[in-house]
Amino acid sequence: MHTGLFPDENVKAAMRKGLRIVGDVHGDLQAFRHAVATDRFIIQLGDLVDYGPDSAGVLRLMHSVMQEGRGLFLIGNHDRKLGRALLGKKLRPDPPLEATMAQLHRPENADVLEFALDMLEAAPAWLVLGRMLFVHGAFDVRMLMEPPPPALGRVTFLLSRALFGETTSRVQKDGFPERCLNWVNHIPTGYTVYCGHDQRSTNGCPLTIPGRAGGQAIFTDTGAGKGGHLAWLDVPANFLEESAPAM
């Protein structure tokens, strides 16, 4: 079975302290500082930027966590848009993205502008660890067997699923595509998919939804940067042994 991006031995050693899985940050630097204040290994599920007050600061902090070898992040749809903008691609008008770009071009954020594109280009679209899969938008069973494609390149089916979720042909009243959760029913028995993107919780806590095939999805987006707050989950230090696929 292909594991997508599987960390090197140094990162796996850091992961033995346990994981902290962090949902969509959307520029909420103050909350993100609390989230990364741990000796657990950080897996951030994408959408670091846009909406909140300090996307540049969030990128700087995530970069620092990665440089210290104690965390990584997965590309989200807002992160990808920023990367495409930094590549000079022509994009549709997007006020949150424009605000983030304005932040990056302030003199005090020149350091972030130097590393941001490389950081976004290197971010994987999904990660498999044992019976856990981490992704921003939604799952497809082929993610268990195929490595993630370049995040800023052509949008393949799997990259679209990873970034944008499972969409229908309908558009919601807010102008965004309607998304459904049929994909949850295809998560294999014993597997857990940790995702963000969809703010499904009604009580401000991460929401677990079981699927008909025996797996489950945990939704971690609780509205950071959009009037809500930042959520995270801690996974015990023995997760690598407990989540190993049966041979």
N, C-alpha and C positions, 0 to 999 in steps of 0.2 A: 504494500500500500504506500502510495506517495504521500509524504507529509507536508507538501507545500514548502514553506520556508521553515526548516528546522534549525534551531539555534546551534552555534558551535559549543564546544565543551565548556568554555569560560562562562558563556551565558547560561548553559544548563546548570552549572555549579551555582550561579547566582539564583536561579529559579528554585533551588532546593530549600531556600528560605521561605518558599510559598509565593503565591501570586496575589497581586491586587489588580483587579480588572476595573478599569475606569471608563465610564460612559462619555457621551458627547460633551465636550468642554465649551465650545463656542465662545472663546475669548474671555472666559471667567477665570482670570489669573488667580485671584484670591482663593477661590475654591480649589483650583488645581494645585496650589501650593500645599494645601492640607492633604490632598489626595496622594501626593508623591512623598509626603513626610512619613516614610515607612522603610523598614529593611526588607520588605517583600519586593519581588520583581514586578515592575509595572507593565501591564499590557493595556494600552489605551486604544479604544475601539474606533477612532476616527472622528472627524469633524472637530479638530482643534480650534478652527478659526471661524470668523464671522459672527455678527450679532452682538457679542459681548464687548466690554470696554477695552480689552487689551489683548488682541490676537497676537500681536508681535511679542508681547511678554510670554504668552503661552508657548509660542514656537521656541522662544529662547530657553524656557524652562525644560520643555521636552527634549530639546537638543542637548542640554546639560545632563539630563537623566540618561540619555543614550550614550553620551561621551563617557559617563561614569560606569557604563556597562550594567546598569540596573533597570533597564526598561526599553521598550520599543512601542511604536504605534503603528496602527493599520491605517491605510488611506481611506478617507471618507469622501463623499461627493463634494463637500465644500473645500476640503484640502486639494482635491483634484482640480477644481475650478481655479483655485489660487495658483497651482502649479502650471496650468495651461496659460493663465494670464502672465505669469513670469516668463514663460516661453515666448510671449508675444503673440499668442493666438487670438484671433478675433472672437469675442464672446458677446452674447446678448447682454444688454444693460442689467446690472445686478447690484443694487445699492449696498447690501452687506459686503459683497466682494470689493466694491469700490472703496468702502470705508476701510477694509483691511489693507488694501493696496496703499491707501493714503497713510495709514499707520507705518507701513514698512518703509515708506519713502521719507519719513521724518529723520532728521540727522541723528537723533539719539538711537534709532533702530538700524543704523547702517550695518551693524554686525549681523543682525538677523537677515538682512537682505543678501548678505554674502553667502550664507549657508542654506537658506530656505529652499531654493530650487533643488539642490542636491539631496537634501533631506526628504523632500516630497517625492522625488524620482525614485529613491531607494525604498520607500515605504511599501510593504507588501499589501495585497488586497485581502488575503486571508492567511491564517496560521492554524496548523493542526498540531495538537499535542496530545498524544494518546487518544482518548475518546472525547476530547474537547476540541471544538473548532471555534475560532474567533474571527469575526467578520463584521464590517460596519452595517451593511444593509440586510442581507438575507442569504440563506444557504441553498446550495444545490449539491446533490450527492457526488457529482463529479469533482467537487472541491476536495474530496477525500483522496482522489487519485491523481489530480493534475496540479502542477505548480501554478501560482498566480502569474498572470501576464504583466508586462510593464504597465504601471498604473496610469501613466500620462499618455500612453499610446492609444491605438485604436480600441474602441469599446467593443469587446467580444461579448457573447451572451453571458459568460460567467463573470466577467468584469462588471457588466451592467447589473447582474444580480447582486454582486458583492457591494456595489456602490449605492444602488438606487432601490434595492428590494425587488419584490415581485409586483409588477404593475398590471393593471387592467387596461382596457382601451378607453376608460372613462376619465374625465377630468372633474375634480372636486370644485366646490363653490369658491374656494380660495385660489383657484387657478393651477394647483399642483395636481400631478397625476394621482389617481386613486391607487392605493396599494392594498394587497390582500395577503393573507397569511397561510395560503395553501401549502407553502414550502415547509411549514412546521411539521406537517403530517408525513413528510418524507425523511425526517431525521431518523437514522437507524436506532434500534434498541440499544440502550446504554450510552448513547452519545448526547452531549449537551452542546448546544450552539449558543455562544454569548454574542450578542449583537447590540447595536445602537440604532440610530437613524429614525426609528418609529417611536414616538412618545406614546406608549400604550398604557402605562400605569395610570391608575386613577387615585392612588393614595400616596404618590411621591416616592415609592420604593420600587426597586427593580421588580419586574413582573415575570413570573415563570408560566409558560404555556406548554402543556404536554401535547405531543403529537400522536396520531393514531398508529404510527409504526413503532412506537415505544421510546422514541427519543424526546427531548424537550428543548425549548428555546428560552433564554433568559434575556429580557429586554432591559437595557440599562439607561436609556435616555430618559431623564426626568426633568428636562427643560433648562439646563444651565445656559445662561446667556440669553434666554428667552422669557425670563420672568419666573422660572423654576429654580432648581438647584442641581448641583452635581452629585451623582451617585456613583458608588463603587462597591465591589464585592471582594472579599478576601477568600482565597482558596488555600487550604492547609498545606503545610510543607511536604507532606507525603503524596501530593497529587500525582506525581509522575508514576509512582508505583500503582496507585489505586486506579488510575485512568488508562493504564496500558491495555491495548486491544488484546482480546483472547487469541491465542495462537492455534 
